[in-house]
Amino acid sequence: MKTKWLTSASLAVLFSLLIAGCAGTPEPEPVAPEPEMQQQPAAEEKPLPEAEREEATRIRDIIIETGTDKAEVEGFASAQADFDAAEAAYGSDNEQSKALFLKAKEGFLSILEKRYGSRLTEARDSAQAEKEKADKLFAPKAASQAYTQGTSYQEEAQKQRSSFHYPAAIEAYEKAAEAFKESQAIAAEKRKNALEAIRNSEATYQKTQEEVTQLESDVQTERSESEAEAEAEASTIGQEEASE
């Protein structure tokens, strides 16, 4: 009986302790969710500097084609180094590549300007001066073929100059000047012939007028003589009739 009571008491104590333990245990705090990592936007990719590359290449080719790279060795080497660096950065660092192509272009242009700039200006001014002389002689009408050829060469020169092909522009300007000079010579010759024809016409007219005047004088003289003869003859007849 005593053992059964102890057992019941022990169970009661354990049950009490279990209830107390459950009541004293704090509920776990909710864990806040970790903030999501915001994805950084990718850096904007720069476009390929195709236009800058094409223009720098074209001007570089003009220099090589005309042999100017051999005459301006130091300047060409510097610009070429920028060009090579731009090519190396092309596709990987397009912003840097663009800047280097622009720098190379300026270097190539400075070579052309140094080598051909003054000659280009002289050739352009000479062609324009010859054109103005031709205009004063009315060459567009009097020598239209040569004058039109000159304007065509002048337009070609301006086109080549705009594309930085200075040697070709100089050559075209020089051809334009020659064509305008030819038109001047043709127009001047036609003007000379026209003036001479006018003078000849005036001289012919004057001669004709003199001949007409002389003819009228001769006719008047003959008429006077004829009238005098007629009067003399009539007087003679009258005298003869009176004597009879």
C-alpha positions as a printed NumPy array, in Angstrom:
array([[   0.   ,    0.   ,    0.   ],
       [   2.825,    2.328,    0.886],
       [   4.633,    1.571,   -2.36 ],
       [   1.572,    2.322,   -4.422],
       [   1.201,    5.642,   -2.668],
       [   4.794,    6.616,   -3.37 ],
       [   4.371,    5.741,   -6.948],
       [   1.278,    7.885,   -7.262],
       [   3.036,   10.753,   -5.49 ],
       [   6.032,   10.519,   -7.77 ],
       [   3.833,   10.641,  -10.844],
       [   2.055,   13.691,   -9.48 ],
       [   5.312,   15.49 ,   -8.861],
       [   6.621,   14.676,  -12.359],
       [   3.382,   15.841,  -13.916],
       [   3.576,   19.107,  -11.995],
       [   7.137,   19.689,  -13.066],
       [   6.239,   18.978,  -16.702],
       [   3.409,   21.495,  -16.647],
       [   5.616,   24.112,  -14.986],
       [   8.373,   23.56 ,  -17.535],
       [   5.998,   23.999,  -20.442],
       [   4.575,   27.189,  -18.966],
       [   8.012,   28.759,  -18.359],
       [   9.537,   28.071,  -21.762],
       [   9.351,   31.25 ,  -23.94 ],
       [   8.031,   30.908,  -27.423],
       [  10.751,   31.377,  -30.081],
       [  10.769,   34.828,  -31.763],
       [   9.98 ,   34.806,  -35.464],
       [  13.079,   35.106,  -37.622],
       [  12.938,   38.014,  -40.073],
       [  13.594,   36.961,  -43.654],
       [  16.943,   37.966,  -45.031],
       [  16.672,   40.928,  -47.432],
       [  16.917,   39.941,  -51.04 ],
       [  20.1  ,   41.069,  -52.75 ],
       [  19.189,   43.699,  -55.332],
       [  20.805,   42.931,  -58.651],
       [  23.024,   45.792,  -59.825],
       [  22.212,   46.961,  -63.376],
       [  24.866,   45.994,  -65.882],
       [  27.052,   48.844,  -67.127],
       [  25.812,   50.262,  -70.438],
       [  27.885,   48.865,  -73.265],
       [  29.402,   51.528,  -75.502],
       [  28.773,   51.105,  -79.247],
       [  31.619,   50.258,  -81.531],
       [  33.315,   53.419,  -82.867],
       [  32.825,   52.359,  -86.465],
       [  32.508,   55.846,  -87.968],
       [  35.629,   57.118,  -86.181],
       [  37.536,   54.019,  -87.209],
       [  36.474,   54.328,  -90.852],
       [  37.412,   58.014,  -91.136],
       [  40.783,   57.605,  -89.433],
       [  41.523,   54.632,  -91.705],
       [  40.561,   56.542,  -94.847],
       [  42.799,   59.521,  -94.024],
       [  45.631,   57.174,  -93.075],
       [  45.27 ,   55.402,  -96.448],
       [  45.507,   58.745,  -98.284],
       [  48.785,   59.492,  -96.531],
       [  50.221,   56.09 ,  -97.416],
       [  48.866,   56.201, -100.984],
       [  50.542,   59.543, -101.689],
       [  53.803,   58.568,  -99.978],
       [  53.383,   61.305,  -97.399],
       [  54.183,   58.825,  -94.618],
       [  57.724,   58.637,  -96.   ],
       [  58.083,   62.424,  -96.023],
       [  56.572,   62.973,  -92.555],
       [  58.023,   59.993,  -90.726],
       [  57.905,   61.279,  -87.15 ],
       [  54.396,   62.692,  -87.314],
       [  53.072,   59.603,  -89.038],
       [  54.648,   57.282,  -86.464],
       [  52.957,   59.17 ,  -83.626],
       [  49.529,   59.112,  -85.271],
       [  50.007,   55.466,  -86.235],
       [  50.715,   54.552,  -82.603],
       [  47.387,   56.096,  -81.581],
       [  45.698,   54.25 ,  -84.419],
       [  47.19 ,   50.903,  -83.351],
       [  46.138,   51.5  ,  -79.728],
       [  42.615,   52.285,  -80.902],
       [  42.522,   49.042,  -82.868],
       [  43.701,   47.112,  -79.803],
       [  40.897,   48.581,  -77.666],
       [  38.254,   48.128,  -80.367],
       [  35.493,   45.845,  -79.1  ],
       [  36.817,   45.614,  -75.537],
       [  36.938,   49.265,  -74.48 ],
       [  34.975,   51.111,  -77.129],
       [  35.01 ,   54.448,  -75.337],
       [  38.793,   54.421,  -75.162],
       [  38.986,   53.144,  -78.727],
       [  36.822,   56.021,  -79.972],
       [  38.976,   58.613,  -78.219],
       [  42.134,   57.117,  -79.708],
       [  40.711,   56.962,  -83.227],
       [  39.79 ,   60.65 ,  -82.981],
       [  43.271,   61.463,  -81.756],
       [  44.824,   59.451,  -84.603],
       [  42.597,   61.263,  -87.115],
       [  43.769,   64.651,  -85.862],
       [  47.359,   63.486,  -86.115],
       [  46.9  ,   62.315,  -89.701],
       [  45.142,   65.546,  -90.647],
       [  47.938,   67.657,  -89.213],
       [  50.342,   65.785,  -91.495],
       [  48.222,   66.557,  -94.579],
       [  47.806,   70.178,  -93.534],
       [  51.525,   70.597,  -92.997],
       [  52.405,   68.977,  -96.303],
       [  49.688,   70.339,  -98.595],
       [  47.783,   73.112,  -96.782],
       [  49.423,   76.159,  -98.374],
       [  49.431,   74.632, -101.871],
       [  45.775,   73.74 , -101.511],
       [  44.849,   77.31 , -100.574],
       [  46.868,   78.75 , -103.471],
       [  45.336,   76.343, -105.991],
       [  41.817,   77.075, -104.748],
       [  42.31 ,   80.865, -104.891],
       [  43.902,   80.675, -108.333],
       [  40.997,   78.668, -109.765],
       [  38.492,   81.122, -108.32 ],
       [  40.4  ,   84.125, -109.69 ],
       [  40.497,   82.624, -113.201],
       [  36.779,   81.88 , -112.98 ],
       [  36.016,   85.501, -112.13 ],
       [  38.084,   86.675, -115.116],
       [  36.165,   84.296, -117.354],
       [  32.867,   85.624, -116.022],
       [  33.842,   89.195, -116.973],
       [  34.421,   88.025, -120.557],
       [  31.008,   86.324, -120.624],
       [  32.717,   82.958, -121.019],
       [  29.712,   80.964, -119.746],
       [  28.041,   81.832, -123.094],
       [  30.966,   82.628, -125.355],
       [  33.014,   79.55 , -124.345],
       [  30.474,   77.343, -122.599],
       [  32.273,   74.012, -123.111],
       [  35.598,   75.094, -121.601],
       [  33.876,   77.068, -118.849],
       [  31.648,   74.121, -117.882],
       [  34.72 ,   71.896, -117.766],
       [  36.313,   74.352, -115.372],
       [  33.327,   74.369, -113.036],
       [  33.271,   70.551, -113.07 ],
       [  36.917,   70.401, -112.031],
       [  36.252,   73.019, -109.356],
       [  33.383,   70.979, -107.909],
       [  35.527,   67.843, -107.942],
       [  38.276,   69.719, -106.103],
       [  35.852,   70.854, -103.426],
       [  34.601,   67.283, -103.02 ],
       [  38.145,   65.927, -102.633],
       [  38.987,   68.688, -100.175],
       [  35.942,   67.82 ,  -98.051],
       [  37.079,   64.193,  -97.913],
       [  40.616,   65.335,  -96.91 ],
       [  42.238,   64.07 , -100.126],
       [  44.32 ,   67.237, -100.42 ],
       [  46.649,   66.086, -103.246],
       [  43.687,   65.165, -105.469],
       [  41.991,   68.461, -104.585],
       [  45.088,   70.44 , -105.603],
       [  45.25 ,   68.632, -108.946],
       [  41.562,   69.295, -109.647],
       [  41.861,   72.985, -108.735],
       [  44.826,   73.336, -111.105],
       [  42.839,   71.718, -113.923],
       [  39.949,   74.062, -113.174],
       [  42.224,   77.089, -113.466],
       [  43.541,   75.88 , -116.845],
       [  40.016,   75.285, -118.158],
       [  38.923,   78.765, -117.071],
       [  41.981,   80.267, -118.792],
       [  41.055,   78.414, -121.964],
       [  37.518,   79.767, -121.763],
       [  38.945,   83.273, -121.379],
       [  41.042,   82.885, -124.526],
       [  38.085,   81.613, -126.536],
       [  35.781,   84.345, -125.258],
       [  38.403,   87.039, -125.883],
       [  38.966,   85.812, -129.447],
       [  35.25 ,   85.804, -130.146],
       [  34.948,   89.297, -128.713],
       [  37.835,   90.49 , -130.868],
       [  36.273,   88.994, -133.991],
       [  32.912,   90.538, -133.145],
       [  34.428,   93.988, -132.66 ],
       [  36.381,   93.65 , -135.89 ],
       [  33.223,   92.636, -137.71 ],
       [  31.456,   95.668, -136.303],
       [  34.282,   97.933, -137.389],
       [  34.311,   96.359, -140.852],
       [  30.583,   96.746, -141.045],
       [  30.843,  100.383, -140.079],
       [  33.6  ,  100.913, -142.628],
       [  31.566,   99.152, -145.291],
       [  28.56 ,  101.239, -144.401],
       [  30.625,  104.414, -144.579],
       [  32.064,  103.411, -147.923],
       [  28.655,  102.56 , -149.203],
       [  27.338,  105.913, -148.044],
       [  30.193,  107.687, -149.803],
       [  29.553,  105.729, -152.972],
       [  25.868,  106.571, -152.824],
       [  26.659,  110.24 , -152.286],
       [  29.096,  110.206, -155.195],
       [  26.568,  108.423, -157.386],
       [  23.919,  110.969, -156.526],
       [  26.386,  113.75 , -157.323],
       [  27.277,  112.154, -160.667],
       [  23.619,  111.725, -161.511],
       [  22.941,  115.339, -160.622],
       [  25.892,  116.481, -162.744],
       [  24.775,  114.412, -165.715],
       [  21.275,  115.713, -165.322],
       [  22.521,  119.314, -165.242],
       [  24.691,  118.742, -168.289],
       [  21.835,  117.085, -170.15 ],
       [  19.537,  119.95 , -169.336],
       [  22.192,  122.477, -170.412],
       [  22.691,  120.657, -173.72 ],
       [  18.969,  120.505, -174.27 ],
       [  18.621,  124.203, -173.628],
       [  21.54 ,  124.987, -175.93 ],
       [  20.089,  122.832, -178.657],
       [  16.688,  124.451, -178.306],
       [  18.269,  127.892, -178.469],
       [  20.131,  126.976, -181.659],
       [  17.002,  125.661, -183.285],
       [  15.175,  128.796, -182.323],
       [  17.858,  130.981, -183.842],
       [  17.849,  128.973, -187.063],
       [  14.125,  129.26 , -187.355],
       [  14.309,  133.002, -186.757],
       [  16.921,  133.515, -189.483],
       [  14.816,  131.712, -192.016]])
